[in-house]
Amino acid sequence: MKSKYLVIFISNFIALKNYFVIPLVLLLAITNMVLAQNDFRPGFIITLNNDTLKGLLQYKGSISSARKCGFKASEDAEQVHYSPTEIKSYRFQDGKYYVSRNVSIEGKVDTLFLEYLIDGIVDIYYYRDGQDKENYLVDPGDGNFIVLDDSARVFIRNGSRYECDAKRYIGILKYIFRASPDVSQEVERIKLDHRSLIRVARQYHNEVCKDRECVVFEKKVVKVKFVANVLVGVNLNQIHVISDQAGNNLFENCDFNSALYPTAGLNFSISLPDLNERLSLHYEAAIGKRHLNAAYTYSFQGVITPDYYTVINNVNFSQLLLNNTLALQYEIPFGNWNGLIRTGLSYRYFFNTDFWHQFKVIGGGGYEDIVTRSPFRNDDGGICLGFGASWKLQKEHKLKLEYDFRYGRGIYFSFHDLNHTIKLSLQLGK
């Protein structure tokens, strides 16, 4: 039985994968906008007079970091923005280090904050430009920059256009590291990224320089983190009937009440530091039981006879359900507490449905029909959006208050199913 539920759960998430794109784009847009304004981390700046000012630095994406430094002397101080011509450098505590340098871009000299990756016999720098292109520069020791180019090479042969990966940076690095045959050979297999370039530059420095150590400014690697929460909450469930397209009068003119019911369960999060240190994959499973009913009564006069008729339409059902949610979650720091925002997919499985429907006509001989067989699907899939906040209680534990909104396809083809959930949870992981 458990394997049956697992198959249903996975198949529905796969079927709903196209719905994931819109909420994912929405999540990234909102979080980038909010985070850019509120993520300040300890660090310092070096002024043009070589003074060191400690405070808080605004943590931004690579493109913005190359053009501007946001600095606050304290948590309550006003933010000041510095351009690369106004300060010499800035660095996050035990993290990224940016230095002001003149760079030639398409024949024009521009001053940028370059991320300083390693200081050794050979220095390596990085920046991301406005076209979202990654750029790596090497200073072989003479103060001049050499650009490492991995752009594809395009050529025409017999009237056809061909494109190949040039990897021209390999030849450049082999020449720069020529004093070490081992490093020069290692270069032939490396990729153009932070980790690979730092590794070969450090190896080269250790081989050819014995009087000083190289300094790596690479940001510390954030470990994958797993946390678990126990949660209790309250659901407000709403069903909107478009029309009873089946034409069997089951839900004719019905307007279901809003159901308020408790829920309890567990949720789990695993961080995704390779994508973003504040991004995590969030899974939640919560169980609850909802009760909904709808009643509609109306009267009319017959056309053939003057008799009056009263139609009574009553629907009642209750369902024990398991709500599963798989979402991307982003944490946004606000001092002593964190904001949360997430979006993803939701899948509900109904273990049983107690259904009762009465369709009764009073007058003209009367008529009554009672239906107890449920016409509903046993599962429902949709999308969800949520936000909330967390507060640190102790070193290992957090208290979370969250709100989720869920829009589902409905358990009947003419239903729209909306669900609002307010949850209180205790985080057990570190």
C-alpha positions as CSV (number, residue, x, y, z in Angstrom):
1,M,0.0,0.0,0.0
2,K,2.8,2.4,0.8
3,S,4.4,1.8,-2.6
4,K,1.1,2.6,-4.2
5,Y,0.9,6.0,-2.5
6,L,4.6,6.7,-3.5
7,V,3.9,5.9,-7.2
8,I,0.8,8.2,-7.2
9,F,2.8,10.9,-5.4
10,I,5.7,10.8,-7.9
11,S,3.6,10.5,-11.0
12,N,1.5,13.6,-10.0
13,F,4.5,15.7,-9.4
14,I,6.0,14.7,-12.8
15,A,2.6,15.6,-14.4
16,L,2.7,19.0,-12.7
17,K,6.3,19.9,-13.6
18,N,5.2,22.6,-16.0
19,Y,3.4,24.4,-13.3
20,F,6.7,24.8,-11.4
21,V,8.2,27.3,-13.8
22,I,6.0,30.3,-13.0
23,P,6.3,30.1,-9.2
24,L,10.0,29.5,-9.5
25,V,10.5,32.6,-11.5
26,L,8.3,34.5,-9.0
27,L,10.4,33.2,-6.1
28,L,13.7,34.2,-7.6
29,A,12.4,37.7,-8.6
30,I,11.0,38.5,-5.1
31,T,13.9,37.1,-3.1
32,N,16.6,38.8,-5.3
33,M,14.8,42.1,-4.8
34,V,14.3,41.7,-1.0
35,L,17.6,40.1,-0.3
36,A,19.5,42.8,-2.1
37,Q,18.2,45.4,0.4
38,N,18.5,43.4,3.6
39,D,21.5,41.0,3.6
40,F,24.3,42.7,5.5
41,R,27.3,40.8,6.7
42,P,30.3,41.7,8.8
43,G,33.3,43.0,6.9
44,F,35.5,46.0,6.3
45,I,36.5,48.6,3.7
46,I,39.9,50.0,2.9
47,T,39.8,53.7,2.1
48,L,41.9,55.6,-0.4
49,N,44.0,56.7,2.6
50,N,44.6,53.1,3.6
51,D,42.3,53.4,6.6
52,T,40.3,50.3,7.6
53,L,36.7,50.8,8.5
54,K,34.9,47.8,10.1
55,G,31.1,47.4,9.8
56,L,28.5,45.6,7.7
57,L,28.7,45.0,3.9
58,Q,25.8,44.5,1.7
59,Y,25.9,41.0,0.2
60,K,24.8,41.0,-3.5
61,G,25.2,39.1,-6.7
62,S,28.4,39.1,-8.7
63,I,27.3,41.7,-11.2
64,S,26.3,44.3,-8.6
65,S,29.4,43.5,-6.4
66,A,31.7,44.6,-9.3
67,R,30.1,48.0,-9.5
68,K,29.1,49.1,-6.0
69,C,29.9,48.4,-2.3
70,G,27.1,49.0,0.2
71,F,28.5,49.7,3.7
72,K,27.0,50.4,7.1
73,A,29.1,51.3,10.2
74,S,26.5,49.5,12.4
75,E,23.2,47.7,12.2
76,D,21.3,51.0,12.8
77,A,23.5,53.3,10.7
78,E,22.6,54.7,7.3
79,Q,23.9,52.8,4.3
80,V,26.6,54.4,2.2
81,H,27.5,53.3,-1.3
82,Y,31.0,53.3,-2.6
83,S,32.1,53.0,-6.2
84,P,35.5,51.4,-7.3
85,T,37.0,54.9,-7.6
86,E,36.1,55.9,-4.0
87,I,37.7,53.1,-2.0
88,K,40.5,50.6,-2.5
89,S,38.9,47.4,-1.5
90,Y,36.3,45.7,0.7
91,R,36.1,42.2,2.2
92,F,33.5,40.1,4.0
93,Q,34.7,38.6,7.2
94,D,36.5,35.3,6.3
95,G,34.9,35.6,2.9
96,K,35.0,37.3,-0.4
97,Y,37.5,40.0,-1.1
98,Y,37.0,42.7,-3.7
99,V,39.7,45.1,-4.9
100,S,39.5,48.2,-7.2
101,R,41.3,47.7,-10.5
102,N,41.3,49.2,-13.9
103,V,40.2,46.7,-16.6
104,S,40.2,47.0,-20.4
105,I,36.7,46.0,-21.7
106,E,36.3,46.1,-25.5
107,G,39.1,48.6,-25.9
108,K,37.8,50.9,-23.1
109,V,39.3,51.2,-19.6
110,D,36.8,50.8,-16.7
111,T,37.3,50.6,-13.0
112,L,35.7,47.7,-11.3
113,F,35.7,45.8,-8.0
114,L,37.4,42.5,-8.9
115,E,36.9,39.5,-6.7
116,Y,40.4,38.6,-5.5
117,L,40.7,34.8,-5.5
118,I,44.3,34.1,-4.7
119,D,47.4,36.2,-3.9
120,G,50.6,34.4,-4.8
121,I,53.3,34.3,-7.4
122,V,50.4,34.4,-9.8
123,D,47.3,36.4,-8.8
124,I,43.8,35.5,-10.1
125,Y,40.8,37.8,-10.2
126,Y,37.1,37.4,-11.2
127,Y,34.1,39.5,-12.2
128,R,30.8,39.0,-13.9
129,D,29.9,41.7,-16.4
130,G,26.5,43.2,-17.4
131,Q,26.0,40.5,-20.0
132,D,26.2,37.9,-17.3
133,K,29.5,36.6,-18.7
134,E,32.1,35.3,-16.2
135,N,35.5,36.8,-16.6
136,Y,38.8,35.5,-15.1
137,L,42.0,37.6,-15.1
138,V,45.5,36.5,-14.3
139,D,48.4,38.7,-13.0
140,P,51.5,36.7,-13.6
141,G,53.5,39.0,-11.3
142,D,54.2,42.1,-13.4
143,G,51.0,44.0,-12.5
144,N,49.3,43.4,-15.9
145,F,46.2,41.4,-16.5
146,I,45.8,38.5,-18.9
147,V,42.2,37.6,-19.7
148,L,41.4,33.9,-19.7
149,D,39.2,33.2,-22.7
150,D,37.0,30.2,-23.1
151,S,34.6,31.6,-25.8
152,A,33.7,29.2,-28.6
153,R,35.5,29.5,-31.9
154,V,33.2,29.7,-35.0
155,F,34.4,28.8,-38.5
156,I,32.8,28.1,-41.9
157,R,33.6,25.0,-43.9
158,N,32.0,24.0,-47.1
159,G,29.2,26.5,-46.6
160,S,28.3,25.1,-43.1
161,R,28.8,26.9,-39.8
162,Y,30.7,25.1,-37.1
163,E,31.3,26.0,-33.4
164,C,33.8,24.4,-31.1
165,D,35.1,25.0,-27.6
166,A,38.3,26.8,-28.1
167,K,39.6,26.7,-24.5
168,R,42.3,29.2,-25.4
169,Y,42.9,29.7,-21.7
170,I,44.8,26.4,-21.5
171,G,47.6,27.6,-23.7
172,I,47.9,30.9,-21.7
173,L,48.0,29.1,-18.3
174,K,50.5,26.5,-19.6
175,Y,52.8,29.4,-20.5
176,I,52.3,31.2,-17.2
177,F,53.0,28.1,-15.1
178,R,55.8,26.9,-17.4
179,A,58.3,26.9,-14.4
180,S,56.4,23.8,-13.1
181,P,56.0,20.9,-15.5
182,D,53.6,19.2,-13.2
183,V,51.3,22.2,-12.9
184,S,51.6,22.9,-16.7
185,Q,50.4,19.4,-17.3
186,E,47.6,19.7,-14.8
187,V,46.3,22.8,-16.6
188,E,45.4,20.7,-19.6
189,R,42.5,19.1,-17.6
190,I,41.1,22.0,-15.6
191,K,37.9,23.9,-16.1
192,L,37.6,27.7,-16.0
193,D,36.1,28.1,-12.6
194,H,37.0,29.3,-9.1
195,R,38.0,26.0,-7.6
196,S,40.1,24.8,-10.5
197,L,42.1,28.0,-10.9
198,I,42.7,28.4,-7.2
199,R,43.9,24.8,-7.0
200,V,46.6,25.1,-9.8
201,A,47.7,28.6,-8.7
202,R,48.2,27.4,-5.1
203,Q,50.1,24.3,-6.3
204,Y,52.3,26.4,-8.5
205,H,53.0,28.9,-5.7
206,N,54.0,26.1,-3.3
207,E,56.4,24.6,-5.8
208,V,58.2,27.8,-6.9
209,C,58.0,30.0,-3.9
210,K,59.5,28.9,-0.6
211,D,59.8,32.2,1.3
212,R,56.1,33.1,1.7
213,E,52.7,31.4,1.7
214,C,50.0,32.3,-0.8
215,V,46.7,33.7,0.5
216,V,43.4,32.3,-0.8
217,F,40.4,34.6,-0.4
218,E,37.9,32.1,-1.6
219,K,34.7,32.1,0.3
220,K,34.4,29.3,2.8
221,V,32.5,26.3,1.6
222,V,29.1,26.0,3.1
223,K,28.2,22.5,4.1
224,V,24.9,20.9,3.1
225,K,22.5,21.2,6.0
226,F,19.5,19.0,6.9
227,V,16.8,20.1,9.3
228,A,13.6,18.6,10.5
229,N,10.5,20.3,11.9
230,V,7.4,19.1,13.8
231,L,4.4,21.3,13.0
232,V,0.8,21.9,14.0
233,G,-1.5,24.2,12.1
234,V,-4.9,25.3,11.1
235,N,-6.3,25.0,7.5
236,L,-9.0,27.0,5.9
237,N,-10.3,25.1,2.9
238,Q,-12.5,26.7,0.2
239,I,-14.1,24.9,-2.8
240,H,-15.6,26.9,-5.6
241,V,-18.0,25.2,-8.0
242,I,-17.9,26.5,-11.5
243,S,-20.9,24.4,-12.7
244,D,-21.9,20.8,-12.6
245,Q,-20.8,19.9,-16.0
246,A,-21.6,16.3,-15.6
247,G,-25.3,17.2,-15.7
248,N,-26.3,14.7,-12.9
249,N,-27.6,17.4,-10.5
250,L,-25.1,16.3,-7.8
251,F,-23.7,19.8,-7.3
252,E,-26.3,21.9,-9.0
253,N,-26.3,25.5,-7.6
254,C,-24.1,24.3,-4.6
255,D,-21.9,26.7,-2.8
256,F,-19.7,24.8,-0.3
257,N,-18.9,26.3,3.1
258,S,-15.4,27.1,4.2
259,A,-13.9,24.3,6.3
260,L,-11.6,25.0,9.2
261,Y,-9.7,22.0,10.5
262,P,-6.4,21.2,12.3
263,T,-3.4,19.7,10.7
264,A,-0.2,18.1,12.1
265,G,2.9,16.6,10.5
266,L,6.6,16.9,9.7
267,N,8.7,18.9,7.3
268,F,12.2,18.5,6.1
269,S,14.7,20.9,4.5
270,I,18.0,20.3,2.8
271,S,20.2,23.3,1.9
272,L,21.5,23.8,-1.6
273,P,24.8,25.7,-1.0
274,D,26.1,25.0,-4.5
275,L,23.2,27.1,-5.9
276,N,22.8,29.6,-3.1
277,E,23.6,29.3,0.6
278,R,20.1,30.6,1.6
279,L,18.2,28.3,-0.8
280,S,16.9,24.9,0.3
281,L,14.6,22.2,-0.9
282,H,11.6,21.8,1.4
283,Y,9.4,18.8,1.8
284,E,6.3,18.7,4.1
285,A,3.8,16.0,4.9
286,A,0.8,16.8,7.1
287,I,-2.4,15.0,7.9
288,G,-5.8,16.3,8.7
289,K,-9.5,15.7,8.2
290,R,-11.9,18.2,6.6
291,H,-15.7,18.4,6.6
292,L,-17.5,20.3,3.9
293,N,-21.2,20.7,3.2
294,A,-23.4,22.6,0.8
295,A,-27.2,23.1,0.7
296,Y,-29.4,24.8,-1.8
297,T,-33.2,25.0,-1.8
298,Y,-35.5,26.7,-4.3
299,S,-39.1,26.7,-5.3
300,F,-40.9,27.1,-8.6
301,Q,-44.4,26.7,-10.1
302,G,-45.1,24.0,-12.6
303,V,-45.8,24.9,-16.2
304,I,-48.5,22.3,-16.9
305,T,-50.1,22.3,-13.5
306,P,-50.4,25.2,-10.9
307,D,-48.6,23.0,-8.3
308,Y,-45.6,24.5,-6.5
309,Y,-42.4,22.5,-6.3
310,T,-39.5,22.7,-3.8
311,V,-36.1,21.4,-4.6
312,I,-33.7,20.5,-1.8
313,N,-30.1,19.8,-2.7
314,N,-27.8,18.8,0.2
315,V,-24.2,17.6,-0.1
316,N,-22.0,16.5,2.9
317,F,-18.6,14.9,2.8
318,S,-15.6,14.4,5.0
319,Q,-12.1,13.3,4.0
320,L,-8.9,12.2,5.8
321,L,-6.1,13.6,3.7
322,L,-2.3,13.7,3.6
323,N,-0.9,16.9,2.2
324,N,2.5,16.7,0.5
325,T,4.5,19.8,-0.6
326,L,7.8,20.0,-2.4
327,A,9.1,23.5,-2.7
328,L,12.1,25.7,-3.0
329,Q,12.5,27.9,0.1
330,Y,14.6,31.0,0.5
331,E,15.6,32.6,3.8
332,I,16.0,36.4,4.1
333,P,17.9,37.7,7.1
334,F,16.4,40.5,9.2
335,G,18.7,40.8,12.2
336,N,17.7,38.3,14.9
337,W,15.0,36.7,12.7
338,N,14.7,35.3,9.2
339,G,12.0,35.8,6.7
340,L,11.0,32.8,4.6
341,I,9.5,32.6,1.1
342,R,8.8,29.5,-0.9
343,T,7.1,28.2,-4.0
344,G,6.5,24.7,-5.4
345,L,4.1,21.9,-6.0
346,S,1.5,20.4,-3.7
347,Y,-0.1,16.9,-3.8
348,R,-2.9,15.6,-1.6
349,Y,-4.0,12.0,-1.2
350,F,-7.4,11.2,0.3
351,F,-7.4,8.0,2.3
352,N,-11.2,7.8,2.5
353,T,-14.2,9.9,1.7
354,D,-17.5,9.7,3.5
355,F,-20.0,11.1,1.1
356,W,-23.8,11.8,1.3
357,H,-25.9,13.6,-1.2
358,Q,-29.7,14.3,-1.1
359,F,-31.7,15.5,-4.0
360,K,-35.3,15.9,-3.1
361,V,-38.4,17.4,-4.8
362,I,-41.4,18.2,-2.7
363,G,-44.8,18.5,-4.6
364,G,-46.3,16.9,-7.6
365,G,-45.9,13.4,-6.3
366,G,-42.4,14.1,-4.9
367,Y,-39.0,12.6,-5.6
368,E,-36.0,11.8,-3.6
369,D,-32.6,10.4,-4.5
370,I,-29.8,9.6,-1.9
371,V,-26.3,9.0,-3.2
372,T,-23.5,7.7,-0.9
373,R,-20.9,6.7,-3.5
374,S,-18.3,9.4,-3.8
375,P,-17.8,10.9,-7.3
376,F,-14.5,12.5,-6.2
377,R,-10.9,11.7,-7.2
378,N,-8.7,10.2,-4.6
379,D,-5.9,12.7,-5.1
380,D,-5.4,16.4,-6.0
381,G,-2.4,18.3,-7.3
382,G,-1.6,22.0,-7.5
383,I,0.9,24.8,-6.8
384,C,1.6,26.5,-3.6
385,L,3.1,29.8,-2.4
386,G,4.1,30.5,1.2
387,F,5.9,32.9,3.5
388,G,6.8,33.2,7.1
389,A,9.4,34.0,9.7
390,S,11.7,32.0,12.1
391,W,13.2,33.0,15.4
392,K,16.2,31.3,17.0
393,L,15.3,29.8,20.4
394,Q,18.6,28.1,21.2
395,K,21.7,27.2,19.2
396,E,20.0,24.2,17.6
397,H,16.3,25.1,17.6
398,K,14.1,27.6,15.8
399,L,10.4,28.5,16.1
400,K,8.6,29.2,12.8
401,L,5.3,30.8,12.0
402,E,4.2,30.3,8.4
403,Y,1.4,30.9,6.0
404,D,0.8,28.8,2.8
405,F,-1.6,29.3,0.0
406,R,-2.4,26.4,-2.2
407,Y,-4.4,26.3,-5.5
408,G,-5.4,22.8,-6.7
409,R,-7.1,21.4,-9.7
410,G,-9.8,20.1,-7.4
411,I,-11.2,16.6,-6.6
412,Y,-14.0,17.1,-9.1
413,F,-13.6,18.5,-12.7
414,S,-15.8,21.5,-12.0
415,F,-14.2,22.5,-8.7
416,H,-11.6,25.0,-7.9
417,D,-9.9,24.1,-4.6
418,L,-8.2,26.8,-2.5
419,N,-6.4,26.1,0.8
420,H,-5.0,28.6,3.3
421,T,-2.7,27.2,6.1
422,I,-1.3,28.9,9.1
423,K,1.4,26.7,10.8
424,L,3.5,26.8,13.9
425,S,6.6,24.6,13.8
426,L,9.6,23.7,15.9
427,Q,12.9,23.1,14.0
428,L,14.9,20.2,15.5
429,G,17.9,20.3,13.2
430,K,21.0,22.5,13.4
